Amino acid sequence: MVSLAFAGGTLLLKGLPLAFEGLPVACQWDHRIGCFRAPGLAYADLVQALTRAQIAFEDQARAYHKLDVSLRAVPEPRPFQNEALEAWIGARGRGVVVLPTGSGKSHLALMAIENRRRSALIVAPTLDLVRQWYDLLRHSYGTEIGVVGGGEYSVHPFTVTTYDSAYLHMDQLGARFGLVVFDECHHLPGVAFRLAARFCLAPYRLGLTATPERADGLHAELKELIGPVVYSKGIGELSGQYLSDYQTQRVSVELSAEERNEYESERAVYLGFLRAHGIRIVGPGGWKQFIRRAAGSAAGQRALQGYRRQRELAFAASAKLDYVGLLLTAHRLDRILIFTQDNATAHAVSRRFLIPVITHETKLKERSEILERFADGRYNAVATSKVLNEGVDVPDANVAIVISGSGSVREHVQRLGRILRRKGEKRATLYELITAGTSETGVSERRREHEAYR
């Protein structure tokens, strides 16, 4: 008798001879146990191959079930959400949907769950997002929701988890869900996280993201791990009708005379070291080469110090903080998010303007309290470094001030997305503060390479 079993994230196909042909490429003979073995990811293809070959088999692998509960309330889907669902269904329930922040990706996931009606696992990058998914599923289905991560481990037909926990536990969870939703799926191709997708046998897979591209090019692996991009809409296509109208304004400020002298001095040390050792930072492996060389000498350590200091001066120029003060006054009736590249600048903003700050060091309870007070209007501004790039859902936020950031297009689009969730006639504004005559101008050009800024 041919049988298919799930063991530690892999599939064991027993009862077929080594010479048997027609199985998926991922299914290879394991001489140690005398049967075919494949990653859990290959489950759907393997079942289809056995069916085509008219081979009867006992499916001991699948441990998921059809859902016996339905949505308690079904919001009217928007036309593009219906289009996205149909495209996903047309791709056999496997694929990535690219939609801007605030456009209703979580609603689309509920539509997919209702369409497939299988036990569903939601994987999200942060505990904040896990909490949001938990609340959404609990209110939408009125049933107990499982949580894996953050010190909890309970598994139910609806379960939410982090990427970290999915990677750690998928060898045990991988057979229990027929549908897996990877929220912010651009995280998935990481070296460890991708194993969460490979160890899971869910035949139906939905990836959600506003920005699938990764600087390392690993986004190409999403096609294997989830499926191809089946539907995509940009901010420009949805703003006005489904997202808030918005404008972006780039503001250039000058270093003070003292800051300029220090900037040029520190940058000269850094660039001098690069020239002396023939290092091109913009080339492949240039940064790693600089770090290796810098670690080997006092001159290298001084060059690294110079790099950091000139960067600090550009990112946190005194004129930037002065301008933030003007914007806080001009938008005193608005809800404002202030973004920085580093914790030190975020805390400096907090101290100077007496507004709360959220960084990766902020405890979950305190973070939730700050966001609750921001949502109900007791706070009209919050400063943050990078932790709110993803996962904050505050429809009232309508102004973003980017004091500093990386050259990442994704980061910049995510920050814009934080203020685009539609509410009434809200119009959103993003201010990007740039220090003139510094390397930050090039960083700004790189991160604005997106249709949302054109």
Long-range contacts (C-beta under 8 A, 24 or more apart in sequence): 1-57, 1-58, 2-50, 2-55, 2-56, 2-57, 2-58, 3-57, 3-58, 3-59, 3-60, 4-46, 4-47, 4-50, 4-57, 4-58, 4-59, 4-60, 4-61, 5-60, 5-61, 6-40, 6-60, 6-61, 6-62, 6-63, 6-174, 6-175, 6-201, 8-171, 8-199, 9-39, 9-40, 9-170, 9-171, 9-174, 9-195, 9-198, 9-199, 9-200, 10-37, 10-38, 10-39, 10-40, 10-199, 11-37, 11-38, 11-39, 11-40, 11-42, 11-43, 11-46, 11-61, 11-201, 12-36, 12-37, 13-37, 13-38, 13-46, 13-57, 15-57, 16-55, 22-49, 22-52, 22-53, 23-49, 24-49, 39-198, 39-199, 40-170, 40-174, 40-175, 40-198, 40-199, 40-200, 40-201, 41-197, 41-198, 41-199, 41-200, 41-201, 41-224, 41-225, 43-201, 43-202, 43-203, 44-92, 44-94, 44-201, 44-203, 47-203, 61-175, 61-201, 62-175, 62-178, 62-201, 63-175, 63-176, 64-118, 64-119, 64-175, 64-176, 64-177, 64-178, 64-202, 65-118, 65-119, 65-157, 65-178, 66-117, 66-118, 67-113, 67-117, 67-118, 67-119, 67-120, 67-157, 69-141, 69-142, 69-143, 69-157, 70-114, 70-141, 71-110, 71-114, 71-140, 71-141, 72-139, 72-140, 72-141, 72-142, 73-140, 74-114, 75-107, 77-107, 77-108, 77-111, 78-104, 78-242, 80-233, 80-238, 80-242, 81-107, 81-108, 81-111, 83-231, 84-108, 84-230, 84-231, 84-233, 85-111, 85-112, 85-115, 87-230, 87-231, 88-112, 88-206, 88-230, 88-231, 89-115, 90-230, 91-227, 91-228, 91-230, 93-179, 93-203, 93-204, 93-205, 93-206, 94-203, 94-204, 94-205, 94-226, 94-227, 95-205, 95-206, 95-207, 95-226, 95-227, 95-228, 95-229, 95-230, 95-231, 96-185, 96-206, 96-207, 96-208, 96-209, 96-212, 96-222, 96-226, 96-227, 96-228, 96-229, 96-230, 97-206, 97-207, 97-208, 97-209, 97-229, 97-230, 97-231, 97-232, 98-209, 98-210, 98-211, 98-212, 98-229, 98-231, 98-232, 98-233, 99-208, 99-210, 99-231, 99-232, 99-233, 99-238, 100-210, 100-233, 100-234, 100-235, 100-238, 100-243, 100-413, 100-417, 100-420, 100-452, 101-210, 101-413, 101-414, 101-416, 101-417, 101-418, 101-420, 101-421, 102-243, 102-244, 102-417, 102-420, 102-421, 102-422, 103-233, 103-238, 103-242, 103-243, 104-242, 105-183, 105-208, 105-210, 106-132, 106-133, 106-136, 106-183, 106-208, 108-206, 108-208, 109-181, 109-183, 109-206, 109-208, 110-136, 110-140, 112-179, 112-181, 112-204, 112-206, 113-179, 113-181, 116-178, 116-179, 116-204, 118-177, 118-178, 118-179, 118-202, 118-204, 119-157, 119-158, 119-176, 119-177, 119-178, 119-179, 120-157, 120-158, 120-159, 120-177, 120-178, 120-179, 120-180, 120-181, 121-159, 121-160, 121-161, 121-166, 121-173, 121-176, 121-177, 121-179, 121-180, 121-181, 121-200, 121-202, 122-158, 122-159, 122-160, 122-161, 122-180, 122-181, 122-183, 123-160, 123-161, 123-162, 123-163, 123-166, 123-180, 123-181, 123-182, 123-183, 123-196, 124-160, 124-161, 124-162, 124-163, 124-183, 124-184, 124-391, 125-162, 125-163, 125-183, 125-184, 125-187, 125-390, 125-391, 126-162, 126-387, 126-390, 126-391, 127-162, 127-364, 128-364, 128-367, 128-391, 128-392, 129-183, 129-184, 129-390, 129-391, 130-160, 130-161, 130-162, 131-368, 132-391, 132-393, 133-160, 133-183, 134-160, 148-173, 150-364, 163-187, 163-188, 163-190, 163-193, 163-196, 166-193, 166-196, 167-192, 167-193, 167-195, 167-196, 170-195, 170-196, 170-199, 170-200, 171-199, 173-200, 174-199, 174-200, 174-201, 174-202, 175-201, 177-202, 178-202, 178-203, 178-204, 179-204, 179-205, 179-206, 180-204, 180-205, 180-206, 181-205, 181-206, 181-207, 181-208, 182-206, 182-207, 182-208, 182-226, 183-208, 184-208, 184-209, 184-390, 185-209, 185-212, 185-222, 185-226, 186-211, 186-212, 186-213, 186-214, 186-219, 186-222, 186-410, 188-221, 188-222, 188-225, 188-226, 189-214, 189-218, 189-219, 189-221, 189-222, 189-225, 190-218, 194-221, 194-225, 197-225, 197-226, 198-225, 210-410, 210-413, 210-414, 210-417, 211-409, 211-410, 211-413, 211-414, 213-409, 213-410, 214-410, 215-408, 234-451, 234-452, 235-413, 235-416, 235-417, 235-420, 235-451, 235-452, 236-451, 236-452, 236-454, 239-420, 242-422, 243-420, 243-421, 243-422, 244-398, 244-419, 244-420, 244-421, 244-422, 244-423, 244-426, 244-427, 244-428, 245-427, 245-428, 246-416, 246-419, 246-420, 246-427, 246-428, 246-429, 246-430, 247-427, 247-428, 247-429, 247-430, 248-416, 248-429, 248-430, 248-431, 248-432, 248-452, 248-453, 249-429, 249-430, 249-431, 249-432, 250-431, 250-432, 250-434, 250-444, 251-323, 251-431, 251-432, 251-433, 251-434, 252-434, 252-435, 252-436, 253-317, 253-319, 253-320, 253-322, 253-323, 253-433, 253-434, 253-435, 253-436, 254-317, 254-319, 254-435, 254-436, 254-437, 255-313, 255-314, 255-317, 255-319, 255-435, 255-436, 255-437, 255-438, 256-317, 256-318, 256-319, 259-313, 259-317, 259-318, 260-437, 262-309, 262-313, 263-310, 263-313, 263-314, 263-438, 266-305, 266-306, 266-307, 266-309, 266-310, 266-313, 267-306, 267-310, 267-439, 268-306, 269-302, 269-303, 269-305, 269-306, 270-303, 270-304, 270-306, 270-307, 270-310, 272-303, 273-299, 273-300, 273-302, 273-303, 273-306, 274-303, 310-438, 310-439, 311-439, 312-344, 313-435, 313-438, 314-404, 314-435, 314-438, 314-439, 314-440, 315-340, 315-341, 315-342, 315-345, 315-403, 315-404, 315-435, 315-440, 316-340, 316-344, 316-345, 316-348, 316-403, 316-404, 317-435, 319-435, 320-403, 320-404, 320-433, 320-435, 321-348, 321-349, 321-352, 321-403, 323-433, 324-349, 324-353, 324-401, 324-403, 324-433, 325-352, 325-353, 327-399, 327-401, 327-431, 328-353, 328-381, 331-399, 331-429, 332-380, 333-380, 334-380, 334-398, 334-399, 335-374, 335-377, 335-380, 335-381, 335-394, 335-396, 335-397, 335-398, 335-399, 336-380, 336-381, 336-382, 336-397, 336-399, 336-400, 336-401, 337-381, 337-382, 337-384, 337-388, 337-392, 337-394, 337-397, 337-399, 337-400, 337-401, 337-415, 337-418, 337-419, 338-381, 338-382, 338-383, 338-384, 338-400, 338-401, 338-403, 339-384, 339-385, 339-386, 339-388, 339-389, 339-400, 339-401, 339-402, 339-403, 339-404, 339-405, 339-415, 340-383, 340-384, 340-385, 340-403, 340-404, 340-405, 341-385, 341-386, 341-403, 341-404, 341-405, 341-406, 342-385, 342-404, 343-385, 345-385, 345-403, 345-404, 346-383, 346-384, 346-385, 347-383, 349-383, 349-403, 350-383, 353-381, 353-383, 355-379, 355-381, 355-382, 355-383, 356-382, 356-383, 357-382, 357-383, 357-384, 358-382, 358-383, 358-384, 358-387, 358-388, 359-384, 359-385, 359-387, 360-385, 360-386, 360-387, 362-387, 386-411, 388-418, 389-414, 389-415, 389-418, 390-414, 392-418, 393-421, 394-418, 394-421, 395-421, 395-422, 395-423, 395-426, 396-423, 396-426, 397-421, 398-426, 398-427, 398-428, 398-429, 399-428, 399-429, 399-430, 399-431, 400-428, 400-429, 400-430, 400-431, 401-430, 401-431, 401-433, 402-430, 402-431, 402-432, 402-433, 403-433, 404-433, 404-440, 405-443, 405-447, 406-443, 406-447, 407-442, 407-443, 407-446, 407-447, 408-447, 409-446, 409-447, 409-448, 409-449, 409-450, 411-447, 412-447, 412-448, 412-450, 412-453, 413-450, 413-452, 416-452
